[in-house]
Amino acid sequence: MPGISVEALKDFQLCERLYDYRHLEKIPEKIYSRDIHTEKFENTIKNIMYFFFFKKQAGIVPSYASLLNRWEKMWFPKNTTSYDIITEQHESVYGNISSLTSKAAAALLMFYEEYANADIVPMAIAEEYTVPSGSAYNIEDKFDLILYKNGTYYITKIMFNYKQTNKNQFLIDFCAMYNGFSNRHPKRMANARFGYIDILGVNTRFNDFPINSNDLNLFAYWLDKLQDTKVFVPKRGLIPYCKKCPYDKPCSEWNGWDREVNNG
């Protein structure tokens, strides 16, 4: 049974045609430098957090200085000189590699102060999980962190600038985590809490993300709908995402009704 990622299901939820272009046809898309910087920044921070918890898992608490040192090694290209850094600071208005270092240093300090001496056990770090489905697709993704303290399991997603007003955009993520943990550890569900750490928030404590039966039903609905969909119809001009969609040109030329129906 084929597996899809949480992001793939979310793309399908947003626009069926986007899902097809990005995950089935795998058409290359233009990525702007601002988005590249943002993605690299977030991935680097995540990897440093993983490093911290891997060390703590082994009974070693790395120093804040070691986190910064790891940032510099991962963030700055090899053979970068101080002249390169100074020059780069004056060349880019948004998100240059030097200015983001200051943001990272502040975020990592807050994270370090919260977790260096915390009585918490890292049970799993970037661990893969599967959500079995009665449809043609399984969800295959990763838990960012599973932490344990005082008999409770904290199934944790690492977030960046999370806003409560955007909660609905992450329902699929947390429902997948809920189902994935339930599938792997059914006997631990009674002691499980699902939530997030916002590394760029006002604090880096664990925050609960409540999940109810309606949310789980919605998740199941979108998985079933993905299985049942034979024609991936465009939503061209109907949703705000269209204004920045990287597949605007092929979408404007799409005429795949007969082809997709026949192939289905």
C-alpha positions in Angstrom: 0.0 0.0 0.0 1.6 3.3 -1.0 2.5 5.9 1.6 2.1 9.6 1.5 3.4 12.3 3.8 1.4 14.7 5.9 2.4 17.5 3.6 1.1 15.7 0.6 -2.3 15.1 2.2 -2.4 18.8 3.2 -1.6 19.8 -0.4 -4.5 17.7 -1.6 -6.8 19.3 1.0 -5.7 22.7 -0.3 -6.0 21.9 -4.0 -6.2 18.5 -5.8 -4.3 19.8 -8.8 -1.5 21.1 -6.6 -1.2 17.7 -5.0 -1.0 16.1 -8.5 1.6 18.5 -9.8 3.8 18.3 -6.7 3.5 14.7 -5.5 2.5 12.6 -8.5 3.8 14.3 -11.6 6.6 15.9 -9.5 6.9 18.9 -11.7 9.9 21.1 -10.6 8.7 24.3 -9.0 10.4 27.7 -8.6 11.4 28.4 -5.0 12.2 31.9 -4.0 15.4 32.7 -2.0 13.3 34.0 0.9 11.6 30.6 1.2 14.9 28.8 0.8 16.4 30.8 3.7 13.3 30.1 5.9 13.3 26.4 5.2 17.0 26.1 5.8 16.7 28.1 9.0 14.0 25.9 10.4 15.7 22.6 9.4 18.9 23.7 11.0 17.2 24.7 14.2 15.4 21.3 14.2 18.6 19.4 13.7 20.3 21.2 16.6 17.3 20.4 18.8 17.6 16.7 17.7 21.3 16.8 18.5 20.6 18.2 22.0 18.0 15.5 22.8 20.2 12.7 21.4 22.9 13.8 23.7 20.5 14.1 26.6 19.2 10.6 25.8 22.8 9.4 26.4 23.0 11.2 29.7 25.0 14.2 28.4 23.7 17.7 28.4 25.5 19.7 25.7 26.4 23.3 26.6 24.8 26.3 25.0 28.2 27.1 23.4 28.2 23.7 21.7 24.7 24.4 20.2 26.0 27.7 18.8 29.1 26.0 17.5 26.9 23.4 15.8 24.8 26.2 14.3 27.8 27.8 12.7 29.1 24.6 11.2 25.7 23.8 9.7 24.6 27.2 8.7 27.6 28.9 7.2 29.0 27.4 4.0 32.5 25.9 4.2 35.4 28.4 3.7 33.2 31.4 4.7 35.4 34.2 5.9 34.6 37.2 8.1 34.8 39.4 5.0 32.1 37.2 3.3 29.8 37.6 6.3 30.3 41.4 6.5 29.7 41.8 2.8 26.6 39.5 2.9 25.1 41.6 5.6 24.9 44.6 3.3 23.7 42.7 0.2 20.4 41.3 1.4 17.5 43.1 3.0 15.7 40.0 4.2 16.9 36.9 5.9 20.6 37.0 5.1 22.6 34.2 6.8 24.2 36.6 9.3 21.0 38.3 10.6 19.3 34.9 11.0 22.2 33.8 13.2 21.2 36.4 15.8 17.6 35.1 15.7 18.9 31.5 16.0 21.2 32.4 19.0 18.3 33.9 20.9 15.9 31.0 20.1 18.5 28.4 21.1 19.3 30.2 24.3 15.6 30.2 25.4 15.4 26.5 24.4 18.6 25.6 26.3 17.4 27.4 29.4 14.1 25.5 29.3 15.4 22.0 28.7 19.1 21.8 29.9 18.0 20.9 33.5 14.5 19.7 32.8 13.7 16.3 34.3 12.5 14.9 31.0 13.5 11.8 29.1 13.7 11.9 25.3 12.0 8.6 24.2 12.1 9.2 20.4 13.7 11.7 18.1 12.7 12.2 14.5 11.1 8.7 14.6 9.1 7.4 11.7 5.5 6.4 12.1 2.7 5.0 9.9 -1.0 5.6 10.0 -2.7 2.5 8.5 -5.7 3.3 6.4 -8.6 1.3 4.9 -8.0 3.5 1.8 -5.4 3.1 -0.9 -3.0 5.3 1.1 -1.1 5.1 4.4 0.3 8.2 6.0 4.1 7.8 6.5 5.8 10.6 8.4 7.9 11.4 11.5 7.4 12.4 15.1 9.7 15.3 15.8 10.0 14.4 19.5 8.4 12.1 22.0 9.4 13.2 25.5 8.5 11.4 28.8 8.0 12.9 32.3 6.2 11.6 35.4 4.3 8.9 33.6 3.2 11.1 30.7 4.3 11.0 27.0 4.5 14.3 25.2 4.2 13.8 21.5 5.7 17.0 20.2 5.8 18.9 16.9 8.5 21.6 16.5 6.9 24.8 15.3 8.0 28.3 14.3 5.9 31.3 15.1 2.7 29.3 15.7 -0.4 31.4 15.8 -3.7 30.2 17.3 -5.6 31.7 14.4 -3.8 29.2 12.1 -4.8 26.2 14.2 -6.9 24.7 11.4 -3.9 24.6 9.1 -2.3 22.0 11.5 -5.2 19.7 12.3 -4.0 17.2 9.7 -0.5 17.2 11.3 -1.7 16.5 14.8 -4.4 14.0 13.8 -1.7 12.1 11.9 0.5 12.2 15.0 -2.4 11.0 17.2 -3.2 8.1 14.9 0.4 7.3 14.4 1.1 7.1 18.1 -2.1 5.1 18.7 -1.0 2.6 16.1 2.5 2.1 17.6 1.7 2.5 21.3 -2.0 1.7 21.9 -1.4 1.0 25.6 0.2 4.4 26.2 -2.6 6.5 24.7 -4.2 7.1 28.1 -1.0 8.8 29.2 -0.3 10.7 26.0 -0.5 14.4 25.3 -0.1 15.9 21.9 1.3 19.4 21.3 4.1 21.6 20.1 7.2 23.6 21.1 7.2 27.0 19.3 10.9 27.7 19.0 10.3 31.3 18.0 7.4 31.9 20.4 7.4 33.8 23.7 8.6 30.6 25.4 9.7 27.1 24.4 7.5 25.1 26.8 5.3 22.3 25.6 1.9 23.5 24.5 -1.1 21.2 24.2 -2.9 20.9 20.9 -6.4 19.5 21.7 -7.7 16.9 19.3 -11.3 15.8 19.3 -13.4 13.2 17.5 -14.5 15.7 14.9 -10.9 16.4 14.0 -10.2 12.7 13.7 -13.2 12.3 11.5 -12.1 15.2 9.3 -8.7 13.5 8.9 -10.3 10.2 7.9 -12.5 12.1 5.4 -9.6 13.6 3.6 -7.8 10.3 3.4 -10.9 8.6 1.9 -11.4 11.5 -0.5 -7.9 11.2 -1.7 -8.5 7.5 -2.4 -11.8 8.2 -4.2 -10.6 11.1 -6.4 -10.0 10.1 -10.0 -9.8 13.6 -11.5 -7.6 16.2 -9.7 -9.6 19.3 -10.5 -8.0 22.8 -10.4 -9.3 25.4 -8.0 -7.8 28.1 -10.2 -8.7 31.6 -9.0 -11.0 30.2 -6.2 -8.5 30.2 -3.3 -5.9 32.7 -2.0 -3.1 30.3 -2.6 -3.6 30.6 -6.4 -1.9 34.1 -6.3 1.4 32.5 -5.3 1.0 29.0 -6.7 4.2 27.8 -8.5 2.1 25.8 -11.0 0.0 28.7 -12.3 1.0 28.2 -16.0 0.4 24.4 -16.2 -2.8 24.9 -14.3 -4.0 27.5 -16.8 -3.5 25.0 -19.6 -5.0 22.0 -17.8 -7.6 20.1 -19.8 -7.3 16.6 -18.4 -10.9 15.5 -17.9 -11.1 12.8 -20.5 -7.5 11.6 -19.9 -7.8 11.3 -16.1 -11.3 9.7 -16.2 -10.2 7.1 -18.7 -7.0 6.3 -16.8 -8.9 6.1 -13.6 
